[in-house]
Amino acid sequence: MPLQDAIARAITQATGEIFRPEGRRGVSGGDINTAEILEGGGRRYFVKLNDTARLAMFEAESEGLAEITNSKSVRVPQPICHGTHDSRAFLALEYLDIMHSAGKSEELLGRQLAAMHRSTTTEFGWRRDNTIGSTPQINTAEHDWVTFYREHRLRFQLELAARNSPGGKLLRRGEQLLEKLPVFFANYQPLASLLHGDLWGGNHAALRDGTPVIFDPAVYYGDRETDLAMTELFGGYSPEFHTAYNEAWPLDAGYRARKHLYNLYHVLNHFNLFGGGYAGQAERMIDQLLSEA
């Protein structure tokens, strides 16, 4: 059975409505997965594809989208089904006709993200591990945020970097930073907020009516500042977005320093995924943070 027919059968079972694909077209832009749109009978689905070994990644993404949906805050594509066929894993999602967001949509996203962050729990982490890109993201629950961020975010990435890089400076300086981590939280105790987890500029858009949409999450519960820091790392979010978020839930003054601490995680992950100049960028960030500790 062709892969698309197997996916169509899974969609039929999940929705209770017979779906027969009449056409498919590839979608460009993904670094980790390939993607395509399946069409038939006036219905469309967005389908992500990868090797069968990546099925758990799709399972976690599906659960993360459901977690955000349950917060009744920001629109996300609804997961339909996931599974494997031959050597391929797939995740079928609701197809959304999206466009670049701007103006009022960005303002609304700021307010809705603040509302999502008000969904909190008692522990930092999540009920399962997931991925950040294709890198494992460990979500073992901790009562203390500094412990969680030190062990399951920065130390995990630093140890990966040590295996990927012949030099030891990054790990040595990183270990020094881990020891000083409590300094950045001397007067700040974050809540365990529901996070998107990978909120770079390419992971948000808007429907044609201006409704904000976020997608490709790496969900867990942690300091809300981590999501806001990611929005600043590569750009892609307007001043209206940031103003609206701060009006809805003002950020602590210490965010200006901690945002570099939080973005270090993503820069280290980019080094571990893609190599190149990200190691040098991470070293500069660590040096800056150590100078402020």
FENRA-V955067 format. One record per run of one state. SS is the DSSP state (2 for helix, 1 for strand, 0 for the rest). FROM is the first residue (numbers start at 1). TO is the last residue. If there is no record, write none. Layout:
SS;FROM;TO
SS;FROM;TO
//
This chain:
0;1;2
2;3;15
0;16;22
1;23;27
0;28;33
1;34;40
0;41;42
1;43;51
2;52;70
0;71;74
1;75;75
0;76;78
1;79;85
0;86;87
1;88;94
0;95;97
1;98;99
0;100;103
2;104;117
0;118;119
1;120;121
0;122;123
1;124;125
0;126;129
1;130;132
0;133;134
1;135;137
0;138;141
1;142;142
0;143;144
2;145;164
0;165;168
2;169;185
0;186;191
1;192;195
0;196;200
2;201;203
1;204;207
0;208;211
1;212;214
0;215;219
1;220;222
0;223;224
2;225;233
0;234;238
2;239;248
0;249;254
2;255;274
0;275;277
2;278;292
0;293;293
//
